[in-house]
Amino acid sequence: MLLSLKGKNALVGGSSRGIGLAIAQQLAESGASVTIMARSEEKLRKTVSQMPLNATVQSHQYLVVDFTNFDRYKKIIEEYFNTNQVDILVNNTQGPRAGTPLEKGITDYQEAFDIMFKSVVYTTQLALDHMKTKKWGRIINVASVSVKEPLSYLVLSNTIRAAVVAWAKSLATELGPFNITVNSILTGYFDTERLSELNQKKAEQQKIQVSEVKEHMKAQVPLKRLGRPEEYGYLVAFLASEQASYITGTSIPIDGGLLRSV
């Protein structure tokens, strides 16, 4: 099966490292023109220069954004959509700070809502006019296995990502007649900088070595390893392709079998 995204324009959030970077690279490898978004202009510039490129049919660019500042983000993303159209939207933002329900207050929840829900909904709304007119579109949300099995130390992520998945399911129903698919990916343990940061916090709390935390994670996964970011990119490229045109309204785990629930 050959996946071709030639002629498609993609916008990928949180894409200067980790899973977002792997997604952007695979979409570009599959022929799409990709706009990447993140906070570090230096990393974004380097990433764009290294992405697969067929200069006759592709062009890549970047946006410097900070999802923690919604008002500023709103202005930047509006300006982008004034001159750009998107066929494939990958909603991926930085995660909020780790913590338990007893450690977080209402301000923390509001900040997490702005980062992971408000920005996702707003960006999607801006992308929809073109998709509906063209009667083709792909909206893919990066979520987490914690939507199904909450992780106590990630209460903000558990809460807001569950809201995103429920919203996406509702949106899929409305957009089906326009041939626009909406799917969410429930992310397991992937070997990324973000996971390393979370593991560092857990190690400090438990007063153990980071390597012990990582090995414990691997032991929980039936495949006995962490996911590779490029494996995530393969799934997103498939969901963005014509071959996945009958898949919508789903929440797909990519976790090496980590989830115990059906």
PASEBA-1860 file (N, C-alpha, C; in nm, 3 decimals):
! residues 262
1> MLLSLKGK> 0.085/-0.120/0.000/0.000/0.000/0.000/0.089/0.125/0.000 ~ 0.067/0.209/-0.095/0.144/0.332/-0.108/0.061/0.449/-0.057 ~ 0.110/0.516/0.046/0.041/0.634/0.100/0.098/0.758/0.034 ~ 0.013/0.834/-0.032/0.058/0.957/-0.094/-0.026/1.074/-0.044 ~ 0.042/1.174/0.007/-0.023/1.297/0.052/0.018/1.414/-0.039 ~ 0.059/1.381/-0.158/0.102/1.483/-0.253/-0.011/1.582/-0.278 ~ 0.020/1.709/-0.272/-0.078/1.813/-0.295/-0.154/1.856/-0.171 ~ -0.130/1.789/-0.058/-0.199/1.822/0.066/-0.113/1.917/0.151
9> NALVGGSS> -0.181/2.005/0.223/-0.114/2.096/0.317/-0.148/2.055/0.459 ~ -0.046/2.042/0.541/-0.064/1.996/0.678/-0.012/2.101/0.777 ~ -0.081/2.110/0.889/-0.039/2.195/1.001/-0.025/2.107/1.123 ~ 0.094/2.107/1.184/0.123/2.017/1.295/0.170/2.097/1.416 ~ 0.098/2.085/1.527/0.137/2.154/1.649/0.246/2.081/1.724 ~ 0.315/2.154/1.811/0.416/2.095/1.899/0.515/2.009/1.825 ~ 0.571/2.062/1.715/0.642/1.975/1.622/0.792/2.003/1.609 ~ 0.853/2.059/1.712/0.998/2.081/1.706/1.074/1.967/1.772
17> RGIGLAIA> 1.001/1.874/1.835/1.067/1.760/1.899/0.966/1.648/1.922 ~ 1.015/1.534/1.959/0.931/1.423/2.002/0.831/1.375/1.900 ~ 0.712/1.343/1.947/0.606/1.289/1.863/0.566/1.388/1.753 ~ 0.550/1.514/1.787/0.511/1.614/1.687/0.611/1.624/1.573 ~ 0.739/1.618/1.606/0.844/1.622/1.505/0.835/1.499/1.414 ~ 0.816/1.382/1.474/0.806/1.259/1.395/0.686/1.262/1.302 ~ 0.575/1.318/1.349/0.456/1.332/1.265/0.486/1.421/1.145 ~ 0.544/1.537/1.172/0.574/1.632/1.064/0.666/1.569/0.960
25> QQLAESGA> 0.767/1.498/1.007/0.863/1.437/0.915/0.796/1.331/0.828 ~ 0.707/1.251/0.887/0.643/1.145/0.809/0.542/1.201/0.710 ~ 0.470/1.305/0.750/0.378/1.369/0.655/0.454/1.427/0.537 ~ 0.569/1.487/0.565/0.652/1.540/0.457/0.706/1.427/0.370 ~ 0.748/1.319/0.433/0.798/1.202/0.359/0.690/1.146/0.267 ~ 0.564/1.161/0.308/0.452/1.110/0.229/0.406/1.208/0.123 ~ 0.470/1.325/0.115/0.442/1.417/0.006/0.370/1.545/0.041 ~ 0.329/1.561/0.168/0.257/1.681/0.207/0.351/1.800/0.226
33> SVTIMARS> 0.297/1.919/0.205/0.366/2.042/0.246/0.325/2.068/0.390 ~ 0.423/2.090/0.478/0.397/2.091/0.621/0.436/2.223/0.685 ~ 0.346/2.276/0.766/0.377/2.389/0.854/0.389/2.335/0.995 ~ 0.502/2.360/1.059/0.523/2.313/1.195/0.511/2.430/1.292 ~ 0.470/2.399/1.415/0.451/2.503/1.517/0.515/2.460/1.648 ~ 0.582/2.553/1.714/0.638/2.530/1.848/0.692/2.663/1.899 ~ 0.755/2.658/2.016/0.803/2.781/2.079/0.942/2.824/2.035 ~ 1.029/2.728/2.005/1.169/2.760/1.976/1.191/2.783/1.827
41> EEKLRKTV> 1.219/2.907/1.790/1.242/2.935/1.648/1.368/2.866/1.598 ~ 1.468/2.856/1.683/1.592/2.790/1.642/1.566/2.643/1.605 ~ 1.491/2.574/1.689/1.459/2.434/1.661/1.369/2.421/1.538 ~ 1.274/2.511/1.525/1.184/2.507/1.410/1.260/2.528/1.279 ~ 1.349/2.625/1.278/1.426/2.654/1.157/1.511/2.533/1.118 ~ 1.573/2.471/1.218/1.656/2.353/1.191/1.570/2.238/1.140 ~ 1.453/2.219/1.200/1.365/2.110/1.160/1.320/2.126/1.015 ~ 1.277/2.246/0.979/1.232/2.270/0.842/1.343/2.241/0.742
49> SQMPLNAT> 1.464/2.278/0.776/1.577/2.256/0.684/1.609/2.109/0.664 ~ 1.566/2.025/0.758/1.598/1.882/0.752/1.481/1.794/0.708 ~ 1.366/1.854/0.684/1.250/1.775/0.645/1.257/1.730/0.500 ~ 1.206/1.609/0.470/1.203/1.562/0.330/1.134/1.664/0.241 ~ 1.193/1.691/0.125/1.139/1.797/0.041/1.159/1.765/-0.107 ~ 1.049/1.769/-0.180/1.051/1.769/-0.326/1.015/1.911/-0.366 ~ 1.114/1.988/-0.402/1.096/2.132/-0.420/0.994/2.167/-0.527 ~ 0.966/2.077/-0.619/0.871/2.107/-0.727/0.726/2.097/-0.681
57> VQSHQYLV> 0.700/2.021/-0.572/0.561/2.002/-0.528/0.540/2.029/-0.379 ~ 0.645/2.057/-0.306/0.633/2.077/-0.162/0.700/2.207/-0.118 ~ 0.646/2.264/-0.011/0.712/2.375/0.058/0.678/2.364/0.206 ~ 0.778/2.379/0.290/0.757/2.368/0.434/0.784/2.504/0.499 ~ 0.716/2.529/0.609/0.735/2.654/0.682/0.708/2.631/0.831 ~ 0.729/2.736/0.910/0.706/2.721/1.054/0.639/2.845/1.112 ~ 0.574/2.824/1.226/0.515/2.931/1.305/0.571/2.922/1.446 ~ 0.616/3.034/1.499/0.661/3.039/1.638/0.540/3.073/1.724
65> VDFTNFDR> 0.496/2.977/1.805/0.377/2.996/1.889/0.403/2.944/2.029 ~ 0.327/2.996/2.122/0.330/2.949/2.260/0.186/2.922/2.301 ~ 0.151/2.796/2.316/0.013/2.760/2.347/-0.030/2.807/2.486 ~ 0.067/2.846/2.570/0.032/2.893/2.705/-0.018/3.037/2.704 ~ -0.001/3.107/2.592/-0.048/3.244/2.578/-0.154/3.246/2.469 ~ -0.279/3.219/2.506/-0.383/3.200/2.405/-0.407/3.327/2.322 ~ -0.409/3.443/2.385/-0.435/3.567/2.311/-0.331/3.589/2.202 ~ -0.206/3.566/2.234/-0.100/3.580/2.136/-0.111/3.472/2.030
73> YKKIIEEY> -0.138/3.349/2.074/-0.154/3.238/1.980/-0.269/3.266/1.883 ~ -0.379/3.316/1.935/-0.497/3.346/1.853/-0.461/3.442/1.740 ~ -0.385/3.543/1.770/-0.347/3.641/1.669/-0.259/3.578/1.561 ~ -0.162/3.497/1.604/-0.069/3.435/1.509/-0.141/3.337/1.417 ~ -0.228/3.254/1.474/-0.294/3.151/1.395/-0.398/3.212/1.301 ~ -0.461/3.320/1.342/-0.554/3.390/1.253/-0.479/3.447/1.132 ~ -0.363/3.506/1.157/-0.282/3.561/1.048/-0.239/3.450/0.952 ~ -0.206/3.335/1.007/-0.166/3.222/0.923/-0.280/3.180/0.831
81> FNTNQVDI> -0.400/3.165/0.884/-0.511/3.119/0.804/-0.564/3.226/0.708 ~ -0.523/3.349/0.727/-0.560/3.454/0.630/-0.496/3.429/0.495 ~ -0.382/3.360/0.494/-0.308/3.340/0.369/-0.277/3.193/0.341 ~ -0.324/3.102/0.426/-0.294/2.960/0.409/-0.420/2.876/0.427 ~ -0.423/2.762/0.359/-0.531/2.665/0.373/-0.471/2.531/0.416 ~ -0.546/2.458/0.496/-0.496/2.334/0.553/-0.592/2.219/0.521 ~ -0.535/2.110/0.473/-0.613/1.989/0.446/-0.602/1.889/0.562 ~ -0.487/1.890/0.628/-0.459/1.797/0.738/-0.419/1.879/0.860
89> LVNNTQGP> -0.495/1.866/0.967/-0.465/1.938/1.090/-0.434/1.838/1.200 ~ -0.315/1.848/1.255/-0.275/1.763/1.367/-0.269/1.850/1.492 ~ -0.368/1.831/1.579/-0.375/1.909/1.703/-0.286/1.844/1.809 ~ -0.175/1.911/1.836/-0.079/1.861/1.934/-0.018/1.980/2.006 ~ -0.038/1.987/2.135/0.016/2.098/2.213/0.108/2.045/2.322 ~ 0.187/2.134/2.380/0.266/2.091/2.495/0.173/2.054/2.610 ~ 0.214/1.958/2.690/0.132/1.917/2.802/0.150/2.009/2.922 ~ 0.051/2.011/3.011/0.063/2.092/3.133/0.158/2.025/3.232
97> RAGTPLEK> 0.190/2.096/3.337/0.279/2.041/3.439/0.215/1.923/3.509 ~ 0.298/1.826/3.543/0.250/1.707/3.613/0.201/1.744/3.752 ~ 0.116/1.659/3.808/0.066/1.682/3.944/-0.059/1.601/3.971 ~ -0.090/1.585/4.098/-0.206/1.508/4.141/-0.325/1.600/4.166 ~ -0.445/1.542/4.183/-0.564/1.626/4.210/-0.549/1.714/4.333 ~ -0.477/1.667/4.434/-0.461/1.746/4.556/-0.357/1.856/4.542 ~ -0.277/1.849/4.437/-0.174/1.950/4.416/-0.219/2.064/4.325 ~ -0.328/2.045/4.253/-0.370/2.143/4.152/-0.493/2.221/4.195
105> GITDYQEA> -0.491/2.351/4.162/-0.603/2.439/4.193/-0.676/2.480/4.068 ~ -0.777/2.564/4.082/-0.862/2.601/3.970/-0.785/2.677/3.863 ~ -0.685/2.755/3.902/-0.604/2.827/3.804/-0.527/2.731/3.715 ~ -0.479/2.622/3.774/-0.406/2.521/3.697/-0.497/2.459/3.591 ~ -0.621/2.431/3.630/-0.715/2.371/3.535/-0.748/2.469/3.423 ~ -0.762/2.597/3.455/-0.791/2.696/3.352/-0.676/2.708/3.253 ~ -0.554/2.707/3.305/-0.436/2.714/3.217/-0.429/2.593/3.126 ~ -0.455/2.475/3.182/-0.453/2.352/3.102/-0.563/2.355/2.996
113> FDIMFKSV> -0.679/2.407/3.032/-0.790/2.419/2.937/-0.750/2.508/2.819 ~ -0.686/2.620/2.848/-0.645/2.712/2.741/-0.543/2.647/2.649 ~ -0.447/2.574/2.709/-0.341/2.513/2.630/-0.393/2.400/2.542 ~ -0.469/2.310/2.601/-0.499/2.183/2.534/-0.639/2.173/2.474 ~ -0.730/2.259/2.515/-0.865/2.252/2.460/-0.900/2.377/2.380 ~ -0.885/2.491/2.440/-0.925/2.616/2.375/-0.849/2.637/2.245 ~ -0.717/2.615/2.247/-0.637/2.636/2.126/-0.670/2.533/2.019 ~ -0.699/2.409/2.061/-0.734/2.303/1.966/-0.866/2.334/1.895
121> VYTTQLAL> -0.967/2.371/1.971/-1.098/2.401/1.912/-1.088/2.522/1.820 ~ -1.017/2.625/1.864/-1.009/2.745/1.783/-0.936/2.720/1.652 ~ -0.824/2.649/1.658/-0.748/2.618/1.537/-0.832/2.535/1.440 ~ -0.904/2.440/1.494/-0.989/2.355/1.410/-1.097/2.437/1.341 ~ -1.159/2.528/1.414/-1.263/2.611/1.355/-1.208/2.693/1.238 ~ -1.087/2.742/1.251/-1.027/2.820/1.143/-0.997/2.734/1.021 ~ -0.966/2.607/1.043/-0.930/2.517/0.933/-1.052/2.465/0.857 ~ -1.169/2.469/0.920/-1.284/2.399/0.865/-1.344/2.460/0.739
129> DHMKTKKW> -1.339/2.591/0.722/-1.401/2.653/0.604/-1.345/2.593/0.476 ~ -1.214/2.584/0.468/-1.150/2.530/0.348/-1.184/2.382/0.332 ~ -1.177/2.306/0.440/-1.207/2.162/0.433/-1.350/2.138/0.387 ~ -1.444/2.216/0.439/-1.585/2.197/0.402/-1.609/2.235/0.257 ~ -1.546/2.342/0.211/-1.559/2.383/0.072/-1.501/2.277/-0.022 ~ -1.389/2.223/0.016/-1.321/2.123/-0.066/-1.383/1.985/-0.052 ~ -1.463/1.968/0.054/-1.522/1.838/0.089/-1.415/1.730/0.106 ~ -1.312/1.769/0.180/-1.205/1.675/0.215/-1.124/1.736/0.329
137> GRIINVAS> -1.100/1.657/0.431/-1.017/1.706/0.540/-0.986/1.597/0.640 ~ -0.878/1.618/0.713/-0.836/1.526/0.818/-0.800/1.607/0.943 ~ -0.869/1.575/1.053/-0.838/1.635/1.182/-0.795/1.522/1.275 ~ -0.674/1.532/1.325/-0.615/1.426/1.407/-0.566/1.487/1.537 ~ -0.619/1.437/1.647/-0.585/1.490/1.779/-0.490/1.398/1.853 ~ -0.381/1.454/1.903/-0.288/1.378/1.986/-0.340/1.380/2.129 ~ -0.385/1.265/2.178/-0.438/1.254/2.314/-0.353/1.153/2.391 ~ -0.412/1.082/2.484/-0.333/0.996/2.573/-0.414/0.876/2.619
145> VSVKEPLS> -0.343/0.767/2.650/-0.410/0.650/2.709/-0.475/0.685/2.842 ~ -0.431/0.795/2.904/-0.488/0.835/3.033/-0.634/0.878/3.020 ~ -0.682/0.897/2.897/-0.824/0.923/2.875/-0.907/0.803/2.920 ~ -0.852/0.683/2.897/-0.923/0.560/2.936/-0.883/0.513/3.076 ~ -0.756/0.526/3.108/-0.706/0.482/3.238/-0.621/0.595/3.298 ~ -0.684/0.684/3.375/-0.616/0.803/3.425/-0.489/0.771/3.505 ~ -0.389/0.857/3.484/-0.263/0.849/3.559/-0.268/0.955/3.668 ~ -0.255/0.914/3.793/-0.279/1.004/3.906/-0.188/1.127/3.904
153> YLVLSNTI> -0.067/1.113/3.851/0.027/1.225/3.853/0.010/1.319/3.734 ~ -0.087/1.290/3.646/-0.113/1.375/3.531/-0.259/1.418/3.528 ~ -0.308/1.469/3.639/-0.452/1.497/3.650/-0.499/1.602/3.550 ~ -0.417/1.703/3.521/-0.459/1.806/3.426/-0.471/1.748/3.285 ~ -0.373/1.670/3.247/-0.376/1.606/3.116/-0.493/1.508/3.106 ~ -0.513/1.427/3.210/-0.626/1.333/3.211/-0.757/1.406/3.180 ~ -0.778/1.514/3.251/-0.905/1.586/3.248/-0.930/1.652/3.113 ~ -0.833/1.729/3.066/-0.854/1.808/2.945/-0.848/1.722/2.819
161> RAAVVAWA> -0.760/1.624/2.817/-0.755/1.538/2.699/-0.883/1.456/2.684 ~ -0.943/1.418/2.795/-1.072/1.348/2.788/-1.177/1.439/2.725 ~ -1.173/1.567/2.758/-1.266/1.662/2.698/-1.242/1.674/2.548 ~ -1.116/1.677/2.505/-1.084/1.686/2.363/-1.138/1.565/2.287 ~ -1.121/1.446/2.344/-1.168/1.325/2.278/-1.320/1.324/2.265 ~ -1.390/1.368/2.368/-1.537/1.375/2.362/-1.582/1.478/2.258 ~ -1.515/1.592/2.256/-1.546/1.696/2.155/-1.522/1.642/2.015 ~ -1.412/1.570/1.995/-1.378/1.517/1.864/-1.482/1.417/1.816
169> KSLATELG> -1.533/1.337/1.907/-1.637/1.240/1.870/-1.762/1.313/1.821 ~ -1.800/1.418/1.891/-1.916/1.497/1.850/-1.891/1.566/1.717 ~ -1.770/1.619/1.700/-1.736/1.690/1.577/-1.737/1.596/1.457 ~ -1.692/1.473/1.476/-1.689/1.376/1.367/-1.828/1.353/1.308 ~ -1.927/1.351/1.394/-2.065/1.331/1.348/-2.111/1.446/1.260 ~ -2.076/1.567/1.300/-2.118/1.685/1.225/-2.045/1.699/1.091 ~ -1.920/1.654/1.087/-1.839/1.677/0.967/-1.841/1.560/0.869 ~ -1.901/1.449/0.907/-1.908/1.335/0.818/-1.964/1.367/0.681
177> PFNITVNS> -2.073/1.441/0.671/-2.131/1.473/0.539/-2.037/1.554/0.449 ~ -1.935/1.616/0.508/-1.840/1.695/0.429/-1.715/1.614/0.392 ~ -1.717/1.484/0.421/-1.602/1.399/0.392/-1.478/1.443/0.470 ~ -1.501/1.491/0.591/-1.393/1.531/0.682/-1.392/1.431/0.797 ~ -1.277/1.368/0.819/-1.267/1.272/0.928/-1.202/1.337/1.050 ~ -1.243/1.290/1.166/-1.190/1.340/1.293/-1.155/1.220/1.381 ~ -1.030/1.207/1.416/-0.986/1.095/1.498/-0.888/1.141/1.606 ~ -0.886/1.067/1.714/-0.793/1.096/1.825/-0.702/0.976/1.846
185> ILTGYFDT> -0.579/1.003/1.882/-0.481/0.897/1.908/-0.449/0.897/2.057 ~ -0.464/0.781/2.120/-0.436/0.767/2.262/-0.293/0.719/2.279 ~ -0.209/0.811/2.320/-0.065/0.789/2.322/-0.020/0.714/2.447 ~ 0.060/0.610/2.425/0.121/0.537/2.536/0.258/0.593/2.569 ~ 0.349/0.505/2.609/0.483/0.547/2.649/0.575/0.552/2.527 ~ 0.616/0.673/2.490/0.708/0.690/2.378/0.838/0.753/2.427 ~ 0.945/0.711/2.366/1.079/0.754/2.407/1.106/0.896/2.356 ~ 1.056/0.994/2.430/1.067/1.134/2.391/1.124/1.218/2.505
193> ERLSELNQ> 1.158/1.341/2.473/1.208/1.434/2.575/1.102/1.460/2.682 ~ 0.976/1.468/2.639/0.866/1.493/2.733/0.856/1.380/2.835 ~ 0.867/1.257/2.789/0.861/1.143/2.882/0.979/1.147/2.978 ~ 1.095/1.182/2.927/1.213/1.191/3.013/1.194/1.296/3.122 ~ 1.130/1.407/3.088/1.104/1.512/3.186/1.007/1.465/3.294 ~ 0.903/1.393/3.252/0.807/1.339/3.349/0.872/1.234/3.437 ~ 0.957/1.152/3.377/1.026/1.049/3.455/1.121/1.109/3.557 ~ 1.182/1.221/3.522/1.271/1.288/3.616/1.194/1.334/3.739
201> KKAEQQKI> 1.075/1.389/3.718/0.992/1.433/3.829/0.949/1.315/3.917 ~ 0.910/1.205/3.853/0.870/1.087/3.928/0.987/1.031/4.008 ~ 1.105/1.030/3.948/1.223/0.978/4.017/1.255/1.061/4.141 ~ 1.242/1.193/4.128/1.269/1.281/4.242/1.166/1.258/4.353 ~ 1.040/1.242/4.315/0.936/1.219/4.415/0.953/1.087/4.487 ~ 0.993/0.984/4.411/1.006/0.851/4.468/1.145/0.822/4.523 ~ 1.238/0.918/4.501/1.375/0.906/4.548/1.443/0.780/4.491 ~ 1.428/0.764/4.360/1.492/0.654/4.290/1.559/0.708/4.165
209> QVSEVKEH> 1.633/0.624/4.095/1.700/0.664/3.974/1.602/0.674/3.857 ~ 1.629/0.766/3.765/1.544/0.781/3.648/1.540/0.650/3.569 ~ 1.653/0.582/3.562/1.659/0.456/3.488/1.562/0.354/3.545 ~ 1.539/0.355/3.676/1.444/0.263/3.736/1.301/0.294/3.693 ~ 1.271/0.422/3.684/1.137/0.462/3.639/1.115/0.414/3.496 ~ 1.214/0.433/3.412/1.203/0.394/3.272/1.186/0.243/3.257 ~ 1.264/0.167/3.333/1.254/0.021/3.324/1.119/-0.028/3.375 ~ 1.066/0.039/3.476/0.933/0.002/3.526/0.827/0.026/3.419
217> MKAQVPLK> 0.841/0.137/3.346/0.748/0.164/3.237/0.753/0.055/3.131 ~ 0.873/0.018/3.091/0.888/-0.087/2.991/0.823/-0.217/3.037 ~ 0.839/-0.247/3.165/0.786/-0.372/3.219/0.634/-0.377/3.212 ~ 0.568/-0.260/3.215/0.423/-0.255/3.210/0.367/-0.280/3.070 ~ 0.451/-0.258/2.970/0.408/-0.270/2.831/0.427/-0.414/2.783 ~ 0.323/-0.477/2.731/0.337/-0.614/2.682/0.452/-0.634/2.584 ~ 0.482/-0.534/2.499/0.593/-0.546/2.405/0.728/-0.520/2.471 ~ 0.727/-0.481/2.600/0.848/-0.463/2.680/0.946/-0.360/2.624
225> RLGRPEEY> 0.891/-0.254/2.569/0.974/-0.144/2.522/0.890/-0.018/2.511 ~ 0.957/0.094/2.496/0.888/0.220/2.469/0.867/0.234/2.319 ~ 0.767/0.313/2.283/0.742/0.336/2.141/0.847/0.429/2.081 ~ 0.870/0.412/1.954/0.961/0.501/1.881/0.878/0.610/1.814 ~ 0.917/0.735/1.822/0.837/0.844/1.764/0.799/0.822/1.618 ~ 0.888/0.762/1.540/0.856/0.741/1.399/0.738/0.646/1.382 ~ 0.717/0.554/1.477/0.603/0.464/1.470/0.472/0.542/1.483 ~ 0.476/0.647/1.562/0.360/0.736/1.576/0.332/0.807/1.443
233> GYLVAFLA> 0.440/0.852/1.380/0.426/0.921/1.252/0.361/0.835/1.147 ~ 0.389/0.704/1.148/0.328/0.614/1.050/0.177/0.611/1.066 ~ 0.130/0.606/1.190/-0.014/0.601/1.215/-0.082/0.729/1.168 ~ -0.023/0.842/1.199/-0.082/0.969/1.159/-0.086/0.982/1.007 ~ 0.021/0.940/0.941/0.024/0.948/0.794/-0.087/0.861/0.735 ~ -0.111/0.744/0.794/-0.219/0.659/0.745/-0.354/0.726/0.765 ~ -0.379/0.779/0.886/-0.507/0.844/0.913/-0.529/0.966/0.824 ~ -0.421/1.028/0.781/-0.430/1.146/0.694/-0.452/1.108/0.548
241> SEQASYIT> -0.436/0.981/0.515/-0.439/0.939/0.375/-0.579/0.905/0.327 ~ -0.590/0.888/0.196/-0.716/0.847/0.136/-0.755/0.706/0.179 ~ -0.655/0.624/0.211/-0.682/0.487/0.252/-0.759/0.479/0.384 ~ -0.757/0.585/0.461/-0.826/0.586/0.590/-0.958/0.664/0.584 ~ -1.014/0.677/0.465/-1.130/0.763/0.445/-1.257/0.714/0.516 ~ -1.260/0.588/0.561/-1.379/0.536/0.628/-1.355/0.522/0.780 ~ -1.251/0.585/0.828/-1.221/0.583/0.972/-1.245/0.722/1.028 ~ -1.344/0.735/1.114/-1.371/0.865/1.177/-1.442/0.844/1.311
249> GTSIPIDG> -1.427/0.942/1.398/-1.490/0.934/1.529/-1.426/0.834/1.623 ~ -1.304/0.792/1.591/-1.239/0.688/1.671/-1.137/0.746/1.768 ~ -1.104/0.665/1.868/-0.992/0.693/1.959/-0.902/0.570/1.953 ~ -0.788/0.585/1.889/-0.702/0.471/1.859/-0.581/0.469/1.953 ~ -0.567/0.367/2.036/-0.448/0.357/2.121/-0.326/0.317/2.038 ~ -0.214/0.379/2.068/-0.085/0.334/2.015/0.007/0.325/2.136 ~ 0.012/0.207/2.195/0.068/0.193/2.330/0.139/0.061/2.357 ~ 0.162/-0.018/2.252/0.230/-0.146/2.274/0.150/-0.244/2.357
257> GLLRSV> 0.019/-0.220/2.369/-0.067/-0.307/2.448/-0.081/-0.265/2.594 ~ -0.037/-0.143/2.626/-0.037/-0.095/2.765/-0.176/-0.094/2.828 ~ -0.275/-0.043/2.755/-0.410/-0.036/2.811/-0.462/-0.175/2.841 ~ -0.518/-0.190/2.959/-0.575/-0.319/2.999/-0.724/-0.326/2.967 ~ -0.783/-0.210/2.946/-0.927/-0.206/2.917/-0.952/-0.239/2.770 ~ -1.073/-0.281/2.740/-1.111/-0.315/2.603/-1.140/-0.188/2.524
END
